[in-house]
Each structure stands twice: as structure tokens, then as C-alpha cells.
Amino acid sequence: MKKIKETLFKGTCALALGLLPGFAFAQNAGDVISGVISDSEGPMMMVNVVEVDATGRIVSHAITDINGEWSFRLGSPKNKLQVSYIGYETVSLAINKTYFDITMKDMAEIEEVVIKADRVTESSGLAIPEREISGASQRISMEEFEGLGITTVDEALQGRISGLDIVFNSGDLGSGSSMHLRGTSTITGNTNPLIVVDGNVWHNDFNQEIDYASANDEKFAELLNVNPEDISSITVLKDAAATAIWGTQGSNGVIEIKTKRGSRGKTRTTYSLRMNGTWQPEGIKLMNGDQYTMFLKEAYFNPELSDDAADIDVLNYSPSFSEYNMYNDNTDWAKLVKKFGLQQSHNLSISGGGEKANFRVAAGFDHQNGSIIAQKLNRFTTRVALDYFVSDRIKVVTNFSMTYTKNYQNADGLLSLALERMPNLSPYYEDADGNDTDIYYHMRSQDTGNGINYQVNPLASAYLAQNINTQLSIQPEF
């Protein structure tokens, strides 16, 4: 009887232990394990519960519901149970039972969360990860030029891109510059890089690709009439990366210009005003009128060693010559054609967007007075960018740009003319008392045997001759 009671007692205890889930051992893979996760304030929702093997690989996983409960089928009893939630200490337990009641503890400090992404290069085609680009390229953001007085792209790139040589053709307004990115031996026979704006090869006002080999200074400058305020970034492709995308036309390198576009948010209005001053350096020190007159007399005296040779009428220094007073001055012609130039740049933009559309409308006006007299350039630019999102995969893009330029240029190279004029020559006719009148003096022309040599008065050329270049460029895109 005693033996029967002892057996019944052991069986009852075993059954009771079996009914207590906290003490039930998981025997085989495929068993369902479960539990509840809570903290000091009660059950926790959206807690990550995972089963990890010896190598840290996740075998099974679950997320707690609103009551803090979770469950999944066990992969192997040899694995570990790992419970984690942001702001709480991670719990790692051996899987030795089928039910877990776990209380999470707050962390004193939250570890730094770092999100990494691969850098990509956005060009005119698909975005390419930077690590997959085999060629040399360099990208600069226009944020680097904020507050600087630049008006063209070549000014922005000057000294910023390694291997890119930029030489300004002259000091005249609108003369532009020459760019050399890949040397002088090229496939197409010219040395200037290809310029691409928003995926389109930049064209001149005749809607043809410009002939760099025969283009003058102003024609190449037309390619750079993109307002720097409208530029988002500039990418320079120098070698194989350029030819792989653009073929032989990119053999001299490619300058890709990406303009700004609207972004989602409230409408933003910006206005900026920039002012620059320009001047010509002194340059070569030249003789004055008295020194030049003495130099000529010595040049005639030395071969013959005769004073009479220095007083011949050909020199126009004989008092009997009717225009004797015109050749008895000290005139600094270079100083007369130089002046302090002032440049004003006004820029206004409005941008914004919503769920379906983004927009940006910008306008700029440049007014420049050159450092040479009688030079003036007015340029108006406007650019409209509209993006409409039909869906996550379809976007309608509309671009409209217009540039109007009116350039008041000199008919002749005034600075070179000024450096060639005789410093003892008067710029104006003089009266009987030797006082200047308001009439420009023109030196008598000379017959050199090969044709008549007309001596142009730089001041008369500046204020009486006209050379006005007007350009209108409109480029719509849909």
C-alpha cells in the first residue's frame, strides 16, 4: 500500500511539473516556443525576438503584439534566443524551455546609430556608384561659390579643377575663354571640352554644335551664358569616363552642368545682389611725348651726325608745319582708354513644391561696364523648371531657358591701338593758343607702298564707331 502511494505521488508531481510551462524543457526542433516581453510599465509592443545560431545567423524571428506576446517554431534547441529593442539592453538566453517571461531594462545611454549608403555619381544617364567609376572625374558644388562675384561658368571653374587650363581670351566684355582639359592632340581637332547642361549638349544660337576650331572669342562665350545662380553642381569627366558616355565628342573631356530644381515644401523666394569692380594694370612703362620726340631726333641724327637731319619736315617738328602743335604734347594714350569698371548682378528665384509637382522660376540681370572706355554689356537670363510626378515610376520634366544679351563692344582693339600711338600726339585738335577743342584729331594717313596706313584715334574709335552684338537664345524642353 505504501509503495502504491509513493508511485502515485511521483506521477502527480511529474504531471504538475509538466503543466508548468516555465519548467518544461524543449526537446526537439519544430516545437513552438512563446513568451511575453515587458518593462517596468507593462507589456512592450514591436520588440524583436529572434533565434540565432552559433554564427549569428537568424533562424526564426517574431515581433511582440500589443500584449507583449510572441511565438514561433524552434529551429534547434542548441541556438540562442535574442531579444532587442531600441533604448533597452539586449537580452540573450539559452533556449531551455518553451515559455519565456522576460523583463527589459532601460539603457543608461543609447548607442549611436549610423546609417551608411553608397555614394553615387549622377550624370546625364543612370546614377553610377562612385566605386564603379574607372575614370578620373571631379565634382564641385555651387555652394562653394556663394558670396563670390562670378558671372560665368569659366570663372567658377578657374583654379578649381585639376588639369583644366582656362585662359581668358581678352579683357573685352563677353570675350569668353579657352579651355584645355586633355591637351592639344585630340580626335576632333579642337581642344575645348564638351559642355553638357542637364543632359543636353550645349548649342549656340543657330542650334548647331559650335565649331571650336574656327569660333571667335564671343562665339565660344555664348556656350557659357548659364547663370551661375541656376547651377546646382558641375562634374568634370577627364578621360575614359567621358568617352564611354559621349563617344568621340567627349574626347577632350566633358563638363556636365546640373541646374537647380524645385523641391517639396513651402514656397521660397531668394534675391541676391553682387557688385564687382575691375581695372586694367599699368602694364609696360612707355616713353612720354618729350622722350619719344628726342628718341626720333636721335634716330635721324646718329646716322648722319647732322643737326639738320633732325629738323626735316617729315618729322612734323618744324614750326613751319601747319599741324606742328599736334605733335608737341605728352599724351598717355593707355591711360585715356582705361577706366574703372563696375559690374552689378541681380538674381531672383521662386521655388517650392507639393505631393505631385515641384517648380523653380529664376531670373537674373547682369549689367557690366568694362575696364576699357565705351564698353557695356547687359544680359538677362531666365530659367523655368517644372517636375510633375505621375507615379513613383513616371515623371514629367519641363525646362525652359532664355538668354538675351546686348553687348556694346569697341570697333577696334582700343588698348592695342593706344599702345601703338605716338605719345607726343594730341588726341584733340588745338586752337591757335594751343588749347584742346572738342574735335578728335586724326593723324594724316600714309602711303606705305603696300596700301594706305590709316592712323586711328582710339578715342574717336571708342565714341564715334559702333559695334553692338545682340543675341537671343531660347531653349524649351519637355
Number of C-alpha atoms within 10 A of each C-alpha: 5 6 8 8 10 11 10 11 12 11 12 12 11 11 11 10 13 13 11 10 15 15 14 14 14 18 12 11 12 13 15 14 17 19 18 19 24 19 14 10 6 11 19 20 18 17 20 17 24 20 26 20 17 9 7 10 11 16 15 17 18 18 17 20 15 11 14 20 21 23 19 18 16 23 18 19 20 14 21 20 22 18 22 16 16 12 14 16 16 15 15 15 13 12 20 18 16 19 21 21 12 16 14 19 14 14 12 9 9 11 9 6 6 5 5 6 5 9 11 14 18 13 18 15 9 9 11 14 12 13 10 9 13 10 13 12 21 13 16 16 12 17 11 10 13 10 10 11 18 19 19 18 19 20 17 19 18 15 12 13 17 13 12 19 19 19 13 16 15 11 15 19 20 27 18 27 19 18 18 17 24 19 15 12 11 15 12 14 11 17 21 26 24 21 19 21 17 15 13 12 18 21 17 17 17 8 11 10 13 17 12 17 11 10 11 13 18 16 18 21 21 21 20 20 22 21 24 23 23 24 19 15 17 22 20 25 26 24 19 18 20 25 18 12 15 16 11 14 17 25 27 28 28 27 24 24 25 20 19 20 20 21 17 14 12 10 15 13 13 10 12 12 14 15 15 13 14 16 14 17 7 9 7 7 6 12 16 16 20 15 14 16 21 11 13 12 19 15 13 18 16 12 9 11 11 11 13 11 17 21 16 13 13 9 16 17 19 15 11 9 13 9 15 15 22 22 21 18 18 18 20 21 25 23 14 16 19 20 17 13 18 16 18 17 19 16 21 16 19 16 23 18 19 15 9 12 18 21 20 23 21 22 21 22 19 20 17 22 21 26 21 27 21 21 20 23 20 16 20 20 22 21 24 22 20 19 19 17 15 11 9 6 6 9 13 12 14 14 16 15 18 17 22 17 20 17 19 20 24 23 15 15 14 25 19 11 18 21 16 12 19 19 25 22 22 24 27 18 18 18 10 8 7 12 10 16 12 9 11 18 19 18 17 10 11 11 10 8 7 6 8 10 12 12 14 18 21 28 21 15 18 21 13 12 14 14 13 14 13 13 12 13 17 14 14 11 10 8
